[in-house]
Amino acid sequence: MKVLILGATGKMGGGMAKALVGGPHELYAVTRDPTSAKAEALKSNGVIVFQGDFNDRESLDRALAVGIDSVFFTIFPDLQGGDSDLKQAQNIIAAVQAAGVKQLIYGSLIYPGTEEGFKAIYDTLEPTNWVKLYFDRKLELDQLVRDSGVQYWTIIRPPTFIQNHVLPESIAFIYPDLVTKHQFKSTWDHNVPQWYADGAEAGKFAAAAANDPEGLHQKEVKFGVEALTAQQLVDKLSKASGKPITLYQWPEIELKEALATNPFHITCDIVSKMGFDPEIGNAEKYGVELTPISEWLENNKTGTWLGA
């Protein structure tokens, strides 16, 4: 089978490629820069790399013209309130349909809490609320995959990536006080656990779908390796870094201001109110082994604040 990985230099796509290299499939990838270090690493493992862009339909058609059987994609959300993510998904699906691709695998996200808990909070949000608009778009993209008309489709729903708390490109934006003050500052309810996993290992589930299109057809795969409260996460970060990380306790006035002005803190507060689903941690049913969070932290210190 010929498998095309869109976004193969990202976490999920890269993880899928790693899981499939050396197997029976012919692997192809599309990336904006085929000369990047990550693209060169793919080539060295036998992956055929095309230059392309999700906004460039012709580049997608060229990649698909080799007779692709299965396509994986995930799309970064448009955080500016536009519809670039929707247009990209429509572009990909139209190209897939035109090429007669049999399988579509989409990397989406877990909807927080149980179905009932998510809906209870979601329904209370104003139509213009940023969080509601975000989930509206995600729900729309999920439905595009279900309605794509391909023979087989699978949606992968990863939890929070532990990379968000470690890698420089995310830590500077999301948790800068971890580096500067050794404080974990989050408006997520400290008593509500959330699921974590290595983002790259989400690709293992995409690989499982490519290996078994019929068995995972119409499956919406939710998973997590560990459910951690804020304090449990802080304890693991402290041990891995050798630094006394503290869980920030918000003064009331500062918290009120954060929940009125900061989109990230607003989002964490709303999403944590959607609750916790204990049934998500089920990787073993898909034959996938995931790396425990403490082990991942120990193995990924180089070049991050953990090893500074």
N, C-alpha and C positions, 0 to 999 in steps of 0.2 A: 504494500500500500504506500502511496505517496502522500506524505503529511507536510502541510505548509504551516509554519508557525509565524504568525504575525506578531511583531514585538518580541522576537527571540532574544534580544539583548536585555530585556527587562527581567524582573524577578520571576514571574510566573512562566513566561515564555522560555527564559533561560533554564529554569528548573525542568520544564517539559523536555527541552532538547537534551539535557543531561540524562534524563531518565530513559530516553529513547535511543540515544547513541549506542551503536553496537548491536541493536536489535534488527528485526527483519524489515523495517520500513526504510524507504528512501526519504531523507529529511531535507526540507527546503525552508528558507527563512526570508523574510522581507525586513529590511532595516533602512533607515534614512541614510546611514553612513556605512557602507560595506567595508570601509578601510579602518574602522575603529578597532580598538584592541579586542573588544568583545566579539565583533564580527569575525575578526581573524581567528579567534579561538574556535568559533563555530566551524569555520572552513577547515581548520586543522583536524577537526573531528569528523570530517566528511559531509558536513552540511553544505548544501548549495545555497549561496546567499545572493538574493536579488536586491538591487537598490529600489526603494519605493517609499510611498507615503500613503497613509490611509485617506488623505484628501485627493490623491491622484489615482483616479479609477484606471487609467491606462497602465500604470505600473502594477496594479493588482491583477489586471487582465493578463499582463505578460507573465507574471509568476504562475498564475493559474493555468496558463496555456500548455504547461508541460504534462497536464493530465492529473491534477491533484484530486485525491480521494477524500482527504480530511483536512479541515482548516481550524486552527485555534486562533482566537483573538481575545484581547482585553483592551479596554479603552480608558484612558485617563479622563476623569470627569472634568467638564468645563466649569471651573470654579468662578468664572467671571459672569455667570448668569446667561451665557449665550447658548448656542445649540451646536457647537462644533462636534461634541461627542455624539450627538444624535446623527448628524450628517455623516460622520465617519462610519458609524455602525450601518447606516442605510447603504453607504457606498460599498462596504465590505459584503453585506448580504446580497446586494444586487449583483456584484461580481461573482459571488458564490453560486447564485441561482443561474446566471448566464452560462457559467462554466459546467454546470451539472454536477457540482460537488456533492458527494453522498453524505458527508458528516460535517457538522458544525459544532465546535466546542467553544464555549464562551466563559471567560473568567469574570465573574460578577463580584458580589459581596454577600456576606451573611446579613440578613435583616435581624436587627437586635431583638433579643428576648424571644418569647414564644410568639406564635402567630397572633394570639389574642392580645398579648402585651404590646406588641408592635402596633396593632390596629387601634388599640385603646388610646395611645398617645398620638399616633399619626392623625387620627380623626379630629383631635382637638386643635391641631395646628391651623393657623390662618393660611389661606391659599398662597399668600405672598411670603410666608415664612421660608427662610433659606433652606432649612432642614427638610421641610416638606417638598420644596422644589427639587432638592437633590434626590430624595427618594422617589418622587414622581418620575424623574428622568430614568433612574435605575429600573423602576418597574416597567417603563416604556421600552427600554433596551432589552430587558428580559423577554418581554412579549414579542419583540421583533424576532428573537431567536426561535421562540416556540412556533411562531407563525411563518417561519422561513420556507417551509415546504421541503426541506431536505429530508432524506430517508432516515437519518439519525441525528439527534441533537442531545447535547448534555450541557448543563450549566454548573460551573464550579463556584462554590461559595466559600471563599477563605475568610478566616477571622482577622483580627488585628494582627498586623505583621510585627514581630518583635524588632525588626529592623528600624521601625519608626522611633525606637528609643535608643538607637545606637549609631546609625549611619550619619555621617556629617551633613548630608544633603537634607535629611529630614529633621535631625535634632535641632539644627539652628532655627528652624521655623516653628517646630511644634513644642519642644521642651528645652529652650536655651538655658534655663536655670539649672538643669542637670549638670551642665558643663561648668558654668560660672559659679554657682552657689551650692552645688550638690543637693539640690532640692527637686523633688518630683512634684510638679505643680499642675494639677489636673482638677477640673470641675466634675469629672466622672464621680458618681456617688461612691465613696470609699468603701462602702459595705456591699456593693454589687460587684460580683466577679465579672470578668470578661474573658473570652477565649483568645488564646494567642497561638501562633505558629510561625515558623520560618516561611516567609513569603515565597522563597524559591521552591519549597516543598509542596506548595499548591500545584506546581507543575507536575508532580507525581500523579495527581488525580486526573489531570488532563491527559497524561500519558496512559493511564489506566483506561480512559475512555477511548483513546485511539487504538488501544490493544483489544478492546472489547466493545465495539460500537453498538451492537445489538443489546448486550447485557446492561449497558449504561444509557440506553436510549430513553429519553424523557426523564432522566434522573437529574435532580437538583441537589448536588453533592455538598452538604454542609459538614464542616469538620473543624477540629481544634485539637491541639496536643495537650494543652493545660488551661484550666480556668483559674484565674488568679484575681484576688482582690488587689487594690492599690498597695496595701502594705506588703502582701506577699511578693508582688512585683518588685517593690523597693528593696526588700530583703535580698532578692536574687541579684539585683543590680549592685547592691552594696558588696555582696560576696565576690561577684565577678570583677568589680573594679578595685576592690580593696579600699574603697572610700566610704565614709559614713553618710550614705544618702538618707535624707529625711523626707517624710511625707508632709508636704506643705499644708498647714491648716489656715484656711482663708479667714482673714478678718472680715467681718460682715460688710463693711462699707466697700472694701476692695472687691469682694465677691460680687456684690450687687453691680458694681461698675463693669466687671468682666463679663457678667451675664447680660449686660446691656450693650456692650460695644465690641467684644471680641468674638468673631465668628467661630473660631475653634472651640473656645470655652462654652459658647452658647450650644454648639453642636454636642459636645460631650455631656452637658447637663441634660439636654433633651433625650439623647439616645440612652443614657443610663437609666432614665425613667421608664424605658421600654422593658427593662427587666433582664432576666437571665434564663437561658434555655439549657438545662443540664443534659439534654439529649444530643447536643451537637458533637461531642467528642467521640466519634465513632469511626476513626480512620481504619481500624482493623477489619471492618466489614468489607472494605474495598481492597484488602490485601496490601495496604500501604503502611510503611513504617515511618514515623515522624521523630524528629530529634527533640528530646526534652529541652525546655527553655534554658535551664542552667548549663547544660552541655553546649547548646548553641552559643551562649554568651562566652563561655570559656574558649571556644574555638574561633571566635570572631572579634578578638580584641585589637588586632593589628590595624593601625590606621584610624582608630576610633577613640573616643574619650575614655572608653573602658581601659585602654592600655596606656593612656597618657601619664 
